[in-house]
Amino acid sequence: MRITKLETKLDSFFSNHYFLAAAPAAPVRHPYQILITCRTDAASQVEQLIRTQLGDDFEHVYALAMQAREHLPLTDFDIAIQCTTTERAAVVRLVSRLGLEADVRSVCWQSVPQGAK
């Protein structure tokens, strides 16, 4: 007859097998919207800055829309981003960097409710 030691919960916790029962969940991506207004003559530079900042920092899903205003020399950018909580730091860096640009007139970013599209 073979006698084995009964494993207690404390033993399994310290042997790193306690939390292995649950499968790791995929990271949740939260939607954000960034609205930017800049001078029309600097729109291409601002667009290049946006693409550089978003392309280098993290893997994410984003959409960029650009529209010139009719009677004012201003251009509006609308950026829709889905990123994880850890990737959100890159969004904060982008908004901060855009706020330092002289030709950018306003920057607004907000989280989008899950049901809205």
N, C-alpha and C positions, 0 to 999 in steps of 0.2 A: 504494500500500500504506500502510495506517495503522498507526502504531506507538503502542502504549499502554504506560503504566507498569504493571508487575506490582505488585500490592498485596501487601505482606508481612503477616504476622500482627501485627506490631507496629503497622503503619499502621492496620489495622482495629481494633485494641484502642483506640488513641487517638482514633479517629473515632467511638467509641461504638456500633459495629456488632458488636462481638465477642460480647456477651451477648444479643443480640436473637434468636438462634436458638431459645432455649428460651422456651416460653410461660410467663407468670407463673402461679404456682400459687395456688389459693385459700387463704386463711388457715385454718389448722387450729384447730379449736375443741376445747379440752380440757374434760372434765367435772369439776366440783367440787361438793362437798356441804358445806353449812353447817348445823350443828345449834345451836339457840339455846334456852335455857331462861330464862323470865322469870316474874314474878308475873302471876297471872291478871288482876288489876285493871288492869295496864298493858299488856296484850296488844294492845289496839287501837292504842295509841301506838307500840309497837314495830313492829307491822305497817305502820303509816303511815310510819315511819322507813325500814323495809326497802324499801317500794314507792317512796319518794322517792329513796333512794340508787340503787336499781337502775334506775329509770326515767330518771334524768337523766344518768347517766354514759356508758352505751354501749349499742349495739344487741346483744342477746344473746338466748338462749333460756333461760328459767328457769321453774321450777315452785315454788310456795309451798304448803306443807301446814302446818296448824295443828291441834294436838290438846291438849286439857286433860287433866291427870292426874286420876285418880279421887279419891284421898284426900288430895291436897296442893293448895294454892292456887297451882299452877304450870301454865304452858302451854309446850308444846314446839313449836318451829318447825323445819321441815325444808325447806331450800331447795336445789334442784338447779339448777346453773348450767352452761352451756357457753359458754366465752369464749376468745378468742385470748390470746396471751401479753401483748400490749399492753393488752388490756382487763382483765387480771388485777389491775392497779393499783386499779381501782374495787372489786374484791372485797376487796382488802386494806384499802381505806378504809372499806368497809362493816363489816368485822370489827372494825377499830380503833374505829370510831364506836360500834358496839354494845357493845364492852367498856367504854366510858366511861359508859354508861347505868347509873343506880343500881338500876333495877328488873330489869336483866338479871343472871341468876345465873351463866350459863355460856355461852361461845361456843366452838365447835369447828369448824374447817374443814379439809377434806382433799381431796386429789385422788382421783377415782374411777378405778379401772382401766378400760381401754377395753372389755374384755369384759363387765364387770358393768353391770347396769342396775337 
